[in-house]
């Protein structure tokens, strides 16, 4: 499949029609990674309309109960399977045994180590044999994501990465959520615009950036490593 031809095809379509195109032409080799965020719930809604695209999520073992409740509600509402990937238990046991349960507070390096074990390694397994990776990223979420493209070639995973909501505003997402009655994480109403692991996420203060609540104790790019891969034009 020619990347440039696919890129041109998808960029000419609305997100909903582009996802249907992917379902029709790629099928089971297309996978959507959902963190159960508000953007992810929009994409799940579209996929649940009969598309042949796998939905998966990463359970780090440190998520909020609100997130587990939303996962349960979403599966029941749409009657679609959401495959759950867990971190390798031996790696988690080794990390916690040697550095303790909260080593991520001590340094950026420790935090990224925890993110790698609990997120990146499971993602590597989830994307094995995939040819399309669909995400819920939006450009306005962070400076790093503003440099992303709607359709990209991911060098690390050797697949097409499609970010259907990249150019949507938060207001557009919220309006669609309301229009379609899509369930969202209850923490959004408590000041959590971006939700990750419970120990690493707090509510944001008025005027703060939407990702200020993620790893708030450090000055970094506010990324966990899932979307810092090398992108090529091909």
C-alpha atoms as an extended CHARMM CRD file, in Angstrom:
* protein
*
       234  EXT
         1         1  UNK       CA              0.0000000000        0.0000000000        0.0000000000  PROA      1               0.0000000000
         2         2  UNK       CA              1.5510000000        3.3000000000       -1.1150000000  PROA      2               0.0000000000
         3         3  UNK       CA              1.8830000000        5.6790000000        1.8380000000  PROA      3               0.0000000000
         4         4  UNK       CA              1.4580000000        8.9100000000       -0.1250000000  PROA      4               0.0000000000
         5         5  UNK       CA             -1.6600000000        7.5920000000       -1.8510000000  PROA      5               0.0000000000
         6         6  UNK       CA             -3.1270000000        6.5910000000        1.5250000000  PROA      6               0.0000000000
         7         7  UNK       CA             -2.1590000000        9.9550000000        3.0300000000  PROA      7               0.0000000000
         8         8  UNK       CA             -3.8880000000       11.8680000000        0.2200000000  PROA      8               0.0000000000
         9         9  UNK       CA             -6.9620000000        9.6520000000        0.4980000000  PROA      9               0.0000000000
        10        10  UNK       CA             -7.3790000000       10.0920000000        4.2420000000  PROA      10              0.0000000000
        11        11  UNK       CA             -6.6480000000       13.8190000000        4.2730000000  PROA      11              0.0000000000
        12        12  UNK       CA             -9.4710000000       14.3770000000        1.7880000000  PROA      12              0.0000000000
        13        13  UNK       CA            -12.0310000000       12.6580000000        4.0240000000  PROA      13              0.0000000000
        14        14  UNK       CA            -13.7620000000       13.5890000000        7.2640000000  PROA      14              0.0000000000
        15        15  UNK       CA            -12.5260000000       11.6160000000       10.3090000000  PROA      15              0.0000000000
        16        16  UNK       CA            -15.6310000000        9.4190000000       10.2930000000  PROA      16              0.0000000000
        17        17  UNK       CA            -15.3380000000        8.5620000000        6.5820000000  PROA      17              0.0000000000
        18        18  UNK       CA            -11.5800000000        8.1000000000        6.8630000000  PROA      18              0.0000000000
        19        19  UNK       CA            -12.0630000000        5.5460000000        9.6200000000  PROA      19              0.0000000000
        20        20  UNK       CA            -14.5760000000        3.7120000000        7.4480000000  PROA      20              0.0000000000
        21        21  UNK       CA            -12.0460000000        3.7410000000        4.5840000000  PROA      21              0.0000000000
        22        22  UNK       CA             -9.4230000000        2.2360000000        6.9090000000  PROA      22              0.0000000000
        23        23  UNK       CA            -11.8870000000       -0.4040000000        8.0750000000  PROA      23              0.0000000000
        24        24  UNK       CA            -12.7620000000       -1.3420000000        4.4850000000  PROA      24              0.0000000000
        25        25  UNK       CA             -9.1840000000       -1.4040000000        3.1610000000  PROA      25              0.0000000000
        26        26  UNK       CA             -7.1020000000       -2.4620000000        6.1640000000  PROA      26              0.0000000000
        27        27  UNK       CA             -9.4760000000       -4.2340000000        8.5270000000  PROA      27              0.0000000000
        28        28  UNK       CA             -7.9690000000       -6.1920000000       11.3850000000  PROA      28              0.0000000000
        29        29  UNK       CA             -4.4810000000       -4.7360000000       10.8630000000  PROA      29              0.0000000000
        30        30  UNK       CA             -5.7900000000       -1.3270000000       11.9410000000  PROA      30              0.0000000000
        31        31  UNK       CA             -5.6960000000       -0.6610000000       15.6950000000  PROA      31              0.0000000000
        32        32  UNK       CA             -6.9610000000        2.2360000000       17.7750000000  PROA      32              0.0000000000
        33        33  UNK       CA             -5.1910000000        2.9960000000       21.0490000000  PROA      33              0.0000000000
        34        34  UNK       CA             -7.6530000000        4.4780000000       23.5290000000  PROA      34              0.0000000000
        35        35  UNK       CA             -6.6630000000        5.9900000000       26.8400000000  PROA      35              0.0000000000
        36        36  UNK       CA            -10.3890000000        6.5710000000       27.4300000000  PROA      36              0.0000000000
        37        37  UNK       CA             -9.8970000000       10.3220000000       27.1720000000  PROA      37              0.0000000000
        38        38  UNK       CA            -12.6180000000       12.5760000000       25.8150000000  PROA      38              0.0000000000
        39        39  UNK       CA            -11.1200000000       12.4900000000       22.2950000000  PROA      39              0.0000000000
        40        40  UNK       CA            -10.7440000000        8.7170000000       22.4190000000  PROA      40              0.0000000000
        41        41  UNK       CA            -14.4100000000        8.3480000000       23.2990000000  PROA      41              0.0000000000
        42        42  UNK       CA            -15.3800000000       10.1890000000       20.0930000000  PROA      42              0.0000000000
        43        43  UNK       CA            -13.3060000000        7.7810000000       17.9890000000  PROA      43              0.0000000000
        44        44  UNK       CA            -14.6770000000        4.7800000000       19.8850000000  PROA      44              0.0000000000
        45        45  UNK       CA            -18.1910000000        5.9950000000       19.0430000000  PROA      45              0.0000000000
        46        46  UNK       CA            -17.3540000000        6.0000000000       15.3210000000  PROA      46              0.0000000000
        47        47  UNK       CA            -15.6700000000        2.5920000000       15.4080000000  PROA      47              0.0000000000
        48        48  UNK       CA            -18.6230000000        1.1390000000       17.3120000000  PROA      48              0.0000000000
        49        49  UNK       CA            -20.8370000000        1.8650000000       14.3060000000  PROA      49              0.0000000000
        50        50  UNK       CA            -19.7590000000       -1.4710000000       12.7990000000  PROA      50              0.0000000000
        51        51  UNK       CA            -16.1520000000       -0.7700000000       11.7650000000  PROA      51              0.0000000000
        52        52  UNK       CA            -13.5640000000       -3.5550000000       11.6420000000  PROA      52              0.0000000000
        53        53  UNK       CA            -10.9180000000       -1.7690000000       13.7410000000  PROA      53              0.0000000000
        54        54  UNK       CA             -9.5230000000       -3.1650000000       16.9730000000  PROA      54              0.0000000000
        55        55  UNK       CA             -9.8120000000       -0.9350000000       20.0290000000  PROA      55              0.0000000000
        56        56  UNK       CA             -7.2480000000       -1.4730000000       22.7660000000  PROA      56              0.0000000000
        57        57  UNK       CA             -6.1980000000        0.2600000000       25.9500000000  PROA      57              0.0000000000
        58        58  UNK       CA             -3.2190000000        0.0490000000       28.2920000000  PROA      58              0.0000000000
        59        59  UNK       CA             -3.9200000000       -0.7490000000       31.9450000000  PROA      59              0.0000000000
        60        60  UNK       CA             -0.8460000000        0.4370000000       33.8360000000  PROA      60              0.0000000000
        61        61  UNK       CA             -2.1350000000       -0.8990000000       37.1330000000  PROA      61              0.0000000000
        62        62  UNK       CA             -2.2070000000        2.6450000000       38.5570000000  PROA      62              0.0000000000
        63        63  UNK       CA             -5.3460000000        4.0710000000       36.9030000000  PROA      63              0.0000000000
        64        64  UNK       CA             -8.1670000000        5.9500000000       38.6180000000  PROA      64              0.0000000000
        65        65  UNK       CA            -11.2690000000        3.9550000000       39.5350000000  PROA      65              0.0000000000
        66        66  UNK       CA            -13.1980000000        6.4990000000       37.4270000000  PROA      66              0.0000000000
        67        67  UNK       CA            -11.2650000000        5.2780000000       34.3770000000  PROA      67              0.0000000000
        68        68  UNK       CA            -12.1120000000        1.6400000000       35.0660000000  PROA      68              0.0000000000
        69        69  UNK       CA            -15.7690000000        2.6310000000       35.4910000000  PROA      69              0.0000000000
        70        70  UNK       CA            -15.7040000000        4.3570000000       32.0930000000  PROA      70              0.0000000000
        71        71  UNK       CA            -14.0890000000        1.3250000000       30.4580000000  PROA      71              0.0000000000
        72        72  UNK       CA            -16.8590000000       -0.8720000000       31.8090000000  PROA      72              0.0000000000
        73        73  UNK       CA            -19.5900000000        1.5680000000       30.7900000000  PROA      73              0.0000000000
        74        74  UNK       CA            -18.1820000000        2.0090000000       27.2780000000  PROA      74              0.0000000000
        75        75  UNK       CA            -17.9850000000       -1.7240000000       26.6150000000  PROA      75              0.0000000000
        76        76  UNK       CA            -21.5500000000       -2.2090000000       27.7970000000  PROA      76              0.0000000000
        77        77  UNK       CA            -22.9930000000        0.8100000000       25.9750000000  PROA      77              0.0000000000
        78        78  UNK       CA            -21.5370000000       -0.0380000000       22.5690000000  PROA      78              0.0000000000
        79        79  UNK       CA            -21.2230000000       -3.7980000000       22.9520000000  PROA      79              0.0000000000
        80        80  UNK       CA            -17.7280000000       -3.7160000000       21.4800000000  PROA      80              0.0000000000
        81        81  UNK       CA            -14.6540000000       -5.4700000000       22.8640000000  PROA      81              0.0000000000
        82        82  UNK       CA            -11.8040000000       -3.3040000000       24.1110000000  PROA      82              0.0000000000
        83        83  UNK       CA             -8.6340000000       -5.3430000000       24.4000000000  PROA      83              0.0000000000
        84        84  UNK       CA             -6.6400000000       -4.5720000000       27.5320000000  PROA      84              0.0000000000
        85        85  UNK       CA             -2.8530000000       -4.8220000000       27.6440000000  PROA      85              0.0000000000
        86        86  UNK       CA             -1.0620000000       -5.0170000000       30.9820000000  PROA      86              0.0000000000
        87        87  UNK       CA              2.6390000000       -4.4140000000       31.7370000000  PROA      87              0.0000000000
        88        88  UNK       CA              4.9270000000       -7.3940000000       32.1600000000  PROA      88              0.0000000000
        89        89  UNK       CA              4.5000000000       -8.3920000000       35.8020000000  PROA      89              0.0000000000
        90        90  UNK       CA              8.1630000000       -9.3440000000       36.2430000000  PROA      90              0.0000000000
        91        91  UNK       CA              9.3100000000       -5.8890000000       35.1390000000  PROA      91              0.0000000000
        92        92  UNK       CA              6.8260000000       -4.2200000000       37.4980000000  PROA      92              0.0000000000
        93        93  UNK       CA              7.8730000000       -6.4820000000       40.3790000000  PROA      93              0.0000000000
        94        94  UNK       CA             11.5450000000       -5.6910000000       39.7640000000  PROA      94              0.0000000000
        95        95  UNK       CA             10.9500000000       -1.9370000000       39.5410000000  PROA      95              0.0000000000
        96        96  UNK       CA              8.8530000000       -1.7180000000       42.7070000000  PROA      96              0.0000000000
        97        97  UNK       CA             11.1380000000       -4.0920000000       44.6380000000  PROA      97              0.0000000000
        98        98  UNK       CA             14.3100000000       -2.1620000000       43.8100000000  PROA      98              0.0000000000
        99        99  UNK       CA             13.0880000000        1.4380000000       43.6840000000  PROA      99              0.0000000000
       100       100  UNK       CA              9.8140000000        1.4210000000       45.5970000000  PROA      100             0.0000000000
       101       101  UNK       CA              6.2610000000        2.1760000000       44.4360000000  PROA      101             0.0000000000
       102       102  UNK       CA              6.8060000000        5.9210000000       43.9240000000  PROA      102             0.0000000000
       103       103  UNK       CA             10.2260000000        6.1520000000       42.2490000000  PROA      103             0.0000000000
       104       104  UNK       CA              8.7400000000        8.2850000000       39.4650000000  PROA      104             0.0000000000
       105       105  UNK       CA              8.6450000000       11.2880000000       41.8170000000  PROA      105             0.0000000000
       106       106  UNK       CA             12.4290000000       11.2260000000       42.2630000000  PROA      106             0.0000000000
       107       107  UNK       CA             13.6000000000       12.0760000000       38.7400000000  PROA      107             0.0000000000
       108       108  UNK       CA             12.4850000000       12.4160000000       35.1270000000  PROA      108             0.0000000000
       109       109  UNK       CA             14.5980000000        9.3550000000       34.3160000000  PROA      109             0.0000000000
       110       110  UNK       CA             12.7900000000        7.2630000000       36.9270000000  PROA      110             0.0000000000
       111       111  UNK       CA              9.4220000000        8.5230000000       35.7260000000  PROA      111             0.0000000000
       112       112  UNK       CA             10.2230000000        7.6310000000       32.1280000000  PROA      112             0.0000000000
       113       113  UNK       CA             11.4140000000        4.2030000000       33.2630000000  PROA      113             0.0000000000
       114       114  UNK       CA              8.0610000000        3.6100000000       34.9390000000  PROA      114             0.0000000000
       115       115  UNK       CA              6.2100000000        4.8820000000       31.8530000000  PROA      115             0.0000000000
       116       116  UNK       CA              8.2540000000        2.5860000000       29.6320000000  PROA      116             0.0000000000
       117       117  UNK       CA              7.4510000000       -0.4860000000       31.7110000000  PROA      117             0.0000000000
       118       118  UNK       CA              3.7890000000        0.3160000000       32.2480000000  PROA      118             0.0000000000
       119       119  UNK       CA              2.9600000000        1.9150000000       28.8670000000  PROA      119             0.0000000000
       120       120  UNK       CA              5.5610000000        1.7030000000       26.1110000000  PROA      120             0.0000000000
       121       121  UNK       CA              6.3890000000       -2.0050000000       26.3910000000  PROA      121             0.0000000000
       122       122  UNK       CA              2.6900000000       -2.9990000000       26.3940000000  PROA      122             0.0000000000
       123       123  UNK       CA              2.1460000000       -0.6800000000       23.3990000000  PROA      123             0.0000000000
       124       124  UNK       CA              4.9320000000       -2.4700000000       21.5470000000  PROA      124             0.0000000000
       125       125  UNK       CA              3.0300000000       -5.7240000000       21.9940000000  PROA      125             0.0000000000
       126       126  UNK       CA             -0.3090000000       -4.1520000000       21.1040000000  PROA      126             0.0000000000
       127       127  UNK       CA              0.9840000000       -2.7960000000       17.7840000000  PROA      127             0.0000000000
       128       128  UNK       CA              2.7400000000       -5.9890000000       16.7560000000  PROA      128             0.0000000000
       129       129  UNK       CA              1.5750000000       -6.9630000000       13.2360000000  PROA      129             0.0000000000
       130       130  UNK       CA             -0.4740000000       -3.7580000000       12.8640000000  PROA      130             0.0000000000
       131       131  UNK       CA             -0.2160000000       -1.6600000000        9.7030000000  PROA      131             0.0000000000
       132       132  UNK       CA             -2.3350000000        1.2900000000       10.9390000000  PROA      132             0.0000000000
       133       133  UNK       CA             -2.2170000000        3.0020000000       14.3330000000  PROA      133             0.0000000000
       134       134  UNK       CA             -5.1240000000        5.3310000000       15.1100000000  PROA      134             0.0000000000
       135       135  UNK       CA             -4.8260000000        7.7900000000       18.0200000000  PROA      135             0.0000000000
       136       136  UNK       CA             -6.9290000000       10.4480000000       19.7240000000  PROA      136             0.0000000000
       137       137  UNK       CA             -4.2040000000       13.1050000000       19.7240000000  PROA      137             0.0000000000
       138       138  UNK       CA             -5.0790000000       16.7550000000       19.1790000000  PROA      138             0.0000000000
       139       139  UNK       CA             -2.5410000000       19.3740000000       18.1560000000  PROA      139             0.0000000000
       140       140  UNK       CA             -3.5920000000       21.8940000000       20.8250000000  PROA      140             0.0000000000
       141       141  UNK       CA             -2.9270000000       19.4440000000       23.6530000000  PROA      141             0.0000000000
       142       142  UNK       CA              0.8000000000       20.2810000000       23.8000000000  PROA      142             0.0000000000
       143       143  UNK       CA              3.6310000000       21.9700000000       21.9190000000  PROA      143             0.0000000000
       144       144  UNK       CA              5.0210000000       18.5880000000       20.9040000000  PROA      144             0.0000000000
       145       145  UNK       CA              1.7220000000       17.5450000000       19.3380000000  PROA      145             0.0000000000
       146       146  UNK       CA              1.4010000000       20.7500000000       17.3270000000  PROA      146             0.0000000000
       147       147  UNK       CA              4.2060000000       19.4410000000       15.1390000000  PROA      147             0.0000000000
       148       148  UNK       CA              2.3650000000       16.2380000000       14.2800000000  PROA      148             0.0000000000
       149       149  UNK       CA              0.5090000000       15.5750000000       11.0330000000  PROA      149             0.0000000000
       150       150  UNK       CA             -2.9190000000       14.1670000000       10.3450000000  PROA      150             0.0000000000
       151       151  UNK       CA             -1.3560000000       11.1580000000        8.6010000000  PROA      151             0.0000000000
       152       152  UNK       CA              2.2330000000       10.1450000000        9.3980000000  PROA      152             0.0000000000
       153       153  UNK       CA              4.6400000000        7.3120000000        8.7480000000  PROA      153             0.0000000000
       154       154  UNK       CA              5.8880000000        5.9800000000       12.0740000000  PROA      154             0.0000000000
       155       155  UNK       CA              9.4770000000        4.8100000000       11.6250000000  PROA      155             0.0000000000
       156       156  UNK       CA              9.6770000000        2.9470000000       14.9230000000  PROA      156             0.0000000000
       157       157  UNK       CA              6.6210000000        0.7950000000       14.3750000000  PROA      157             0.0000000000
       158       158  UNK       CA              6.7930000000        0.7860000000       10.5680000000  PROA      158             0.0000000000
       159       159  UNK       CA              3.1470000000        1.6770000000       10.0970000000  PROA      159             0.0000000000
       160       160  UNK       CA              0.7800000000        4.4890000000        9.1760000000  PROA      160             0.0000000000
       161       161  UNK       CA             -0.2430000000        6.6450000000       12.1290000000  PROA      161             0.0000000000
       162       162  UNK       CA             -3.5670000000        8.4360000000       11.7560000000  PROA      162             0.0000000000
       163       163  UNK       CA             -4.6340000000       11.1910000000       14.1470000000  PROA      163             0.0000000000
       164       164  UNK       CA             -8.2300000000       11.9220000000       13.0440000000  PROA      164             0.0000000000
       165       165  UNK       CA             -8.9220000000       14.6620000000       15.6220000000  PROA      165             0.0000000000
       166       166  UNK       CA             -5.5620000000       16.3990000000       15.3070000000  PROA      166             0.0000000000
       167       167  UNK       CA             -7.1080000000       19.6370000000       14.0250000000  PROA      167             0.0000000000
       168       168  UNK       CA            -10.2220000000       19.6020000000       16.2250000000  PROA      168             0.0000000000
       169       169  UNK       CA            -10.5630000000       22.0930000000       19.0520000000  PROA      169             0.0000000000
       170       170  UNK       CA            -11.5800000000       20.9860000000       22.5280000000  PROA      170             0.0000000000
       171       171  UNK       CA            -14.8510000000       22.8420000000       22.0170000000  PROA      171             0.0000000000
       172       172  UNK       CA            -15.5930000000       20.8060000000       18.8750000000  PROA      172             0.0000000000
       173       173  UNK       CA            -14.8970000000       17.5880000000       20.7660000000  PROA      173             0.0000000000
       174       174  UNK       CA            -17.1340000000       18.5890000000       23.6730000000  PROA      174             0.0000000000
       175       175  UNK       CA            -19.9560000000       19.6090000000       21.3360000000  PROA      175             0.0000000000
       176       176  UNK       CA            -19.8050000000       16.2480000000       19.5540000000  PROA      176             0.0000000000
       177       177  UNK       CA            -19.7710000000       14.4200000000       22.8960000000  PROA      177             0.0000000000
       178       178  UNK       CA            -22.9180000000       16.2750000000       23.9640000000  PROA      178             0.0000000000
       179       179  UNK       CA            -24.6450000000       15.8160000000       20.6060000000  PROA      179             0.0000000000
       180       180  UNK       CA            -24.1460000000       12.0430000000       20.5690000000  PROA      180             0.0000000000
       181       181  UNK       CA            -24.5350000000       11.3960000000       24.2980000000  PROA      181             0.0000000000
       182       182  UNK       CA            -21.0920000000        9.7990000000       24.5050000000  PROA      182             0.0000000000
       183       183  UNK       CA            -19.9540000000        8.7340000000       28.0100000000  PROA      183             0.0000000000
       184       184  UNK       CA            -16.8030000000       10.3970000000       29.3590000000  PROA      184             0.0000000000
       185       185  UNK       CA            -14.6420000000       10.1200000000       32.4520000000  PROA      185             0.0000000000
       186       186  UNK       CA            -16.3340000000       11.6870000000       35.4900000000  PROA      186             0.0000000000
       187       187  UNK       CA            -12.9950000000       13.3000000000       36.4190000000  PROA      187             0.0000000000
       188       188  UNK       CA            -13.3480000000       15.7620000000       33.5200000000  PROA      188             0.0000000000
       189       189  UNK       CA            -15.9910000000       17.6190000000       35.5500000000  PROA      189             0.0000000000
       190       190  UNK       CA            -13.5870000000       17.8060000000       38.4990000000  PROA      190             0.0000000000
       191       191  UNK       CA            -10.8430000000       19.7420000000       36.6930000000  PROA      191             0.0000000000
       192       192  UNK       CA             -9.0090000000       16.8640000000       35.0200000000  PROA      192             0.0000000000
       193       193  UNK       CA             -8.8090000000       17.6520000000       31.2660000000  PROA      193             0.0000000000
       194       194  UNK       CA             -6.0030000000       15.0990000000       30.7710000000  PROA      194             0.0000000000
       195       195  UNK       CA             -6.1300000000       11.8490000000       32.7380000000  PROA      195             0.0000000000
       196       196  UNK       CA             -3.3430000000        9.3220000000       33.1680000000  PROA      196             0.0000000000
       197       197  UNK       CA             -2.1930000000        7.2740000000       36.1400000000  PROA      197             0.0000000000
       198       198  UNK       CA             -3.6430000000        8.3250000000       39.4960000000  PROA      198             0.0000000000
       199       199  UNK       CA             -0.3100000000        9.1350000000       41.2200000000  PROA      199             0.0000000000
       200       200  UNK       CA              0.8120000000       11.2000000000       38.2300000000  PROA      200             0.0000000000
       201       201  UNK       CA             -2.3050000000       13.2690000000       37.5190000000  PROA      201             0.0000000000
       202       202  UNK       CA             -3.8910000000       16.1590000000       39.3930000000  PROA      202             0.0000000000
       203       203  UNK       CA             -6.6340000000       18.6420000000       38.5650000000  PROA      203             0.0000000000
       204       204  UNK       CA             -5.4770000000       21.7860000000       36.7640000000  PROA      204             0.0000000000
       205       205  UNK       CA             -5.8840000000       25.2720000000       38.1800000000  PROA      205             0.0000000000
       206       206  UNK       CA             -7.7310000000       28.0740000000       36.3530000000  PROA      206             0.0000000000
       207       207  UNK       CA             -5.5590000000       29.4060000000       33.5350000000  PROA      207             0.0000000000
       208       208  UNK       CA             -3.1870000000       26.4290000000       33.5380000000  PROA      208             0.0000000000
       209       209  UNK       CA             -2.3360000000       24.4400000000       30.4150000000  PROA      209             0.0000000000
       210       210  UNK       CA             -4.5490000000       21.3760000000       29.9140000000  PROA      210             0.0000000000
       211       211  UNK       CA             -1.5880000000       19.0520000000       30.4910000000  PROA      211             0.0000000000
       212       212  UNK       CA             -0.2610000000       20.9180000000       33.5320000000  PROA      212             0.0000000000
       213       213  UNK       CA             -1.7990000000       18.2530000000       35.7490000000  PROA      213             0.0000000000
       214       214  UNK       CA              0.3270000000       15.4850000000       34.2260000000  PROA      214             0.0000000000
       215       215  UNK       CA              3.6360000000       14.9170000000       36.0720000000  PROA      215             0.0000000000
       216       216  UNK       CA              3.1330000000       18.3550000000       37.6380000000  PROA      216             0.0000000000
       217       217  UNK       CA              6.2470000000       18.0590000000       39.8240000000  PROA      217             0.0000000000
       218       218  UNK       CA              8.6800000000       18.1270000000       36.8760000000  PROA      218             0.0000000000
       219       219  UNK       CA              9.5830000000       20.4170000000       33.9830000000  PROA      219             0.0000000000
       220       220  UNK       CA              9.4500000000       18.2500000000       30.8650000000  PROA      220             0.0000000000
       221       221  UNK       CA              7.6580000000       17.8170000000       27.5590000000  PROA      221             0.0000000000
       222       222  UNK       CA              4.7440000000       16.2130000000       29.4790000000  PROA      222             0.0000000000
       223       223  UNK       CA              4.9420000000       13.0370000000       27.3840000000  PROA      223             0.0000000000
       224       224  UNK       CA              5.3020000000        9.4260000000       28.5030000000  PROA      224             0.0000000000
       225       225  UNK       CA              7.1140000000        8.1300000000       25.4150000000  PROA      225             0.0000000000
       226       226  UNK       CA              4.1340000000        6.7090000000       23.5330000000  PROA      226             0.0000000000
       227       227  UNK       CA              4.1250000000        9.5060000000       20.9650000000  PROA      227             0.0000000000
       228       228  UNK       CA              7.7670000000       10.5600000000       20.8260000000  PROA      228             0.0000000000
       229       229  UNK       CA              8.7080000000        8.1950000000       18.0220000000  PROA      229             0.0000000000
       230       230  UNK       CA             10.5560000000        9.2470000000       14.8920000000  PROA      230             0.0000000000
       231       231  UNK       CA              8.2130000000       10.2460000000       12.0980000000  PROA      231             0.0000000000
       232       232  UNK       CA              9.2350000000       10.0320000000        8.4480000000  PROA      232             0.0000000000
       233       233  UNK       CA              7.8040000000       11.5200000000        5.2620000000  PROA      233             0.0000000000
       234       234  UNK       CA              8.4460000000        8.3840000000        3.2880000000  PROA      234             0.0000000000
